[in-house]
């Protein structure tokens, strides 16, 4: 991989640094290391960080990030794991010394490399797996799922209004020929929707398939739960989401942790049973500035939510 071609601006760097990294932060867990964009910024500017733990499913990305972050190798601990397995790599630590970041955005390299099959802009295999050792890919989903399963994926993960029509078109086409490439799938989708709706439909369908292949929402829920279980009092977690499905999970989970548990008592409808487990540090999500969006259009849908464990 050519470094100059791959390196891009990480999202919301200043906002994350301000909210997640404090003078007493010693350990930083980066659940989606990618090409090390956030890591190099934080390690360069925050000498108090003693350990930087990064996870990524793509071994190619880990190799690239390891080389890019070689000046900080003594502080690095990188793992070829899904971020939901945080409990395997974060051990006991001083309260308030740990910060965690989950940037749920798809890495630019995944979008720009047609061999990974994430984009309809270039022709490539129907892969769409983040993992270097995938157990599932989009070709299997497209060619083996039944009509109802396809509709579920497109409706639930893409919020696609034409889910039924697209599912029917896929099943009709694959009776004669398996769908093998992104452009072949794009052609099938094109035949099922109006031209004015095509770009948004393609975006939603490819998003839905990617989420299904990688079980993204399941792993996000697991990652949040497992992260909170390893956090100590004063530790901070930030999550950057990019679409409503994942943002809804983060928002509702953070809201649940930041509200006391109540029940109907003798003198009150909301008698407190147990106090809130966390402080919500972002009443509303933090958004990229207009300047950042101008510089990096892929940041436009990013939403940062931050919570601190009590």
C-alpha positions in Angstrom: 0.0 0.0 0.0 1.3 3.5 -0.9 1.4 5.6 2.2 0.7 8.9 0.5 -2.3 7.5 -1.3 -3.8 5.9 1.8 -3.3 8.5 4.5 -6.4 10.7 5.0 -7.7 13.0 7.7 -9.1 11.2 10.7 -12.5 12.5 11.9 -13.1 14.9 14.8 -9.5 14.7 16.0 -9.5 17.9 18.1 -13.0 17.2 19.6 -12.0 13.6 20.6 -8.7 14.7 22.1 -10.4 17.4 24.1 -13.0 15.1 25.5 -11.2 11.8 25.9 -7.6 12.6 26.7 -6.8 14.2 30.0 -3.6 14.7 32.0 -4.1 11.5 33.9 -5.1 9.4 30.8 -2.5 6.6 30.6 -4.1 4.0 28.5 -6.0 4.5 25.2 -8.0 1.8 23.5 -8.6 2.4 19.8 -11.2 -0.2 18.8 -11.0 0.6 15.1 -7.4 1.4 14.5 -7.6 1.4 10.7 -4.5 3.0 9.2 -3.6 4.7 12.5 -4.9 8.1 11.7 -6.2 8.9 15.2 -3.4 7.0 16.8 -0.5 9.1 15.3 -2.3 12.3 16.2 -2.9 11.3 19.8 0.5 9.7 20.5 2.4 12.6 18.9 0.6 15.2 21.1 0.1 13.3 24.4 3.3 12.1 25.9 1.5 11.0 29.1 0.0 8.1 27.2 1.8 4.9 28.3 -0.1 2.3 26.4 -2.0 2.5 23.1 -4.1 -0.6 22.4 -5.5 -0.9 18.9 -7.7 -3.5 17.3 -8.5 -4.1 13.6 -9.8 -7.1 11.7 -7.8 -6.3 8.6 -4.2 -7.6 8.9 -3.1 -5.4 6.0 -4.2 -2.3 8.0 -2.4 -3.5 11.1 0.8 -4.0 9.2 0.5 -0.5 7.7 -0.3 1.1 11.1 2.5 -0.7 12.8 5.0 0.8 10.3 3.4 4.2 10.4 3.5 4.2 14.3 7.0 2.7 14.5 8.3 5.8 16.5 5.9 4.8 19.3 6.4 1.0 19.1 7.3 0.8 22.9 3.8 2.0 23.7 1.9 0.0 21.1 -0.2 -3.2 21.6 -2.0 -4.1 18.4 -4.4 -7.0 17.9 -6.1 -8.6 14.9 -9.4 -8.7 16.8 -12.9 -7.4 16.6 -13.4 -4.5 19.0 -16.1 -6.4 20.7 -13.3 -8.5 22.3 -12.0 -5.6 24.3 -12.2 -7.7 27.5 -9.5 -9.9 26.1 -6.9 -7.1 25.8 -7.8 -4.5 28.4 -6.8 -5.6 31.9 -7.0 -4.0 35.4 -5.9 -0.4 35.6 -6.1 2.7 37.8 -9.5 4.3 37.8 -9.8 7.2 35.4 -6.7 6.3 33.5 -8.4 4.6 30.5 -10.1 6.2 27.5 -11.8 4.2 24.7 -12.6 5.2 21.2 -14.8 3.4 18.6 -14.8 5.1 15.2 -17.5 3.1 13.4 -16.8 4.6 10.0 -15.6 2.4 7.1 -11.9 3.0 6.4 -11.2 5.0 3.2 -9.0 2.2 2.0 -11.9 -0.3 2.1 -14.0 2.1 0.0 -11.2 3.0 -2.5 -9.9 -0.5 -3.1 -12.3 -2.3 -5.5 -10.8 -5.7 -4.6 -12.5 -5.4 -1.2 -15.9 -5.0 -2.8 -17.3 -2.3 -0.5 -18.1 0.3 -3.2 -20.2 0.4 -6.3 -17.9 3.0 -7.8 -15.4 0.4 -9.1 -15.9 -3.2 -10.2 -14.6 -5.9 -7.8 -15.6 -9.2 -6.1 -18.6 -9.2 -3.7 -16.5 -9.4 -0.6 -17.4 -6.6 1.9 -15.7 -8.3 4.9 -13.5 -6.3 7.2 -11.7 -9.5 8.2 -8.6 -10.9 6.5 -10.1 -14.3 7.2 -13.8 -13.9 6.4 -16.3 -16.6 7.3 -19.0 -14.7 5.3 -19.1 -12.4 2.3 -21.6 -10.5 0.2 -21.5 -13.0 -2.6 -22.8 -15.8 -0.3 -25.6 -13.4 1.0 -26.7 -12.4 -2.5 -26.7 -15.8 -4.0 -28.0 -18.0 -1.2 -30.4 -16.0 0.9 -34.1 -16.5 0.3 -36.4 -13.7 -0.6 -37.6 -13.0 2.9 -34.0 -13.0 4.2 -32.9 -10.6 1.5 -35.9 -8.3 2.2 -35.0 -8.3 5.9 -31.4 -7.4 5.3 -32.2 -4.5 2.9 -35.1 -3.2 5.0 -33.5 -3.6 8.5 -29.9 -2.6 7.7 -30.4 -0.3 4.7 -33.8 1.1 5.5 -34.4 0.6 1.8 -38.0 1.4 0.5 -37.6 -0.8 -2.6 -36.4 -3.8 -0.6 -39.0 -6.1 -2.0 -38.4 -5.1 -5.7 -34.6 -5.4 -5.3 -34.9 -8.8 -3.6 -37.1 -10.1 -6.4 -34.8 -8.8 -9.1 -31.8 -10.5 -7.4 -33.6 -13.8 -7.2 -34.8 -13.6 -10.7 -31.4 -12.8 -12.1 -29.5 -15.5 -10.1 -31.7 -18.2 -11.5 -29.6 -18.1 -14.6 -26.3 -16.6 -13.4 -24.8 -16.2 -9.9 -24.0 -12.6 -9.1 -20.2 -12.4 -8.7 -19.2 -8.8 -8.8 -20.1 -5.3 -7.5 -20.9 -4.1 -11.0 -23.1 -7.1 -11.7 -25.0 -6.4 -8.5 -25.2 -2.7 -9.5 -26.7 -3.7 -12.8 -29.4 -5.8 -11.1 -30.3 -3.0 -8.7 -30.4 -0.5 -11.6 -33.0 -2.6 -13.4 -35.3 -2.5 -10.3 -35.4 1.2 -9.4 -36.0 4.6 -11.0 -32.9 6.4 -12.2 -33.5 9.3 -9.9 -33.3 7.0 -6.9 -30.4 4.9 -8.0 -27.4 6.5 -6.2 -29.2 6.6 -2.8 -30.5 3.0 -3.3 -27.1 1.7 -4.2 -25.7 3.3 -1.1 -28.4 1.8 1.1 -28.1 -1.7 -0.4 -24.3 -1.8 -0.1 -24.5 -0.5 3.5 -27.1 -3.2 4.3 -25.0 -6.0 2.8 -21.8 -4.8 4.6 -23.7 -4.7 8.0 -25.0 -8.2 7.4 -21.7 -9.7 6.3 -19.8 -8.2 9.3 -22.6 -8.5 11.9 -21.9 -4.9 12.7 -24.8 -4.1 14.9 -24.4 -7.2 17.0 -20.7 -6.6 17.5 -21.4 -2.9 18.4 -23.8 -4.0 21.1 -21.3 -6.5 22.4 -18.5 -3.9 22.3 -20.4 -1.4 24.3 -21.4 -4.0 27.0 -17.9 -5.5 27.2 -16.2 -2.0 27.3 -18.4 -0.8 30.1 -17.5 -4.0 32.1 -13.8 -3.3 31.9 -14.1 0.4 32.6 -13.3 1.8 36.1 -14.7 4.9 37.7 -13.7 8.0 35.7 -12.9 6.2 32.5 -14.3 7.7 29.4 -15.7 6.2 26.2 -16.4 7.9 22.9 -18.2 6.5 19.9 -18.4 8.0 16.4 -21.3 6.7 14.4 -22.2 7.5 10.8 -25.8 6.2 10.2 -29.0 6.1 12.2 -28.9 2.4 13.0 -25.6 2.4 14.9 -26.2 5.9 16.4 -29.5 4.7 17.8 -27.8 1.8 19.6 -25.1 4.1 21.0 -27.6 6.8 22.0 -30.0 4.4 23.8 -27.2 2.5 25.5 -25.5 5.7 26.8 -28.9 7.0 27.9 -29.6 3.8 29.9 -26.3 4.0 31.7 -26.7 7.7 32.5 -30.2 7.4 34.1 -30.9 6.0 37.6 -32.9 2.8 37.8 -36.4 3.6 39.3 -39.5 1.7 40.3 -43.0 2.6 41.5 -42.8 3.0 45.2 -45.2 3.8 48.0 -44.8 7.6 47.7 -43.4 8.0 44.2 -43.9 6.7 40.7 -40.1 6.9 40.2 -38.4 5.8 43.4 -34.7 5.3 42.8 -33.5 1.7 43.0 -30.0 2.2 41.9 -28.1 5.3 40.8 -26.9 6.1 37.3 -23.8 4.2 36.3 -22.4 7.0 34.1 -22.4 10.7 33.2 -23.4 11.6 29.7 -20.8 14.2 28.5 -22.6 14.9 25.3 -26.3 15.9 25.7 -26.3 16.2 21.9 -23.8 14.5 19.6 -20.7 16.4 18.6 -20.6 17.1 14.9 -17.7 18.0 12.5 -17.3 21.7 11.8 -18.2 23.0 8.4 -14.4 23.5 7.8 -13.7 19.8 8.5 -16.6 18.7 6.2 -15.2 20.9 3.4 -11.8 19.4 3.9 -13.0 15.8 4.4 -16.5 15.2 2.9 -16.6 11.7 4.3 -16.9 13.3 7.8 -20.2 14.9 7.1 -22.4 12.3 8.7 -20.1 11.6 11.8 -21.7 11.9 15.3 -19.6 11.7 18.4 -21.2 10.7 21.7 -19.1 10.5 25.0 -19.8 9.0 28.4 -17.8 8.7 31.6 -18.3 5.9 34.1 -19.2 7.0 37.6 
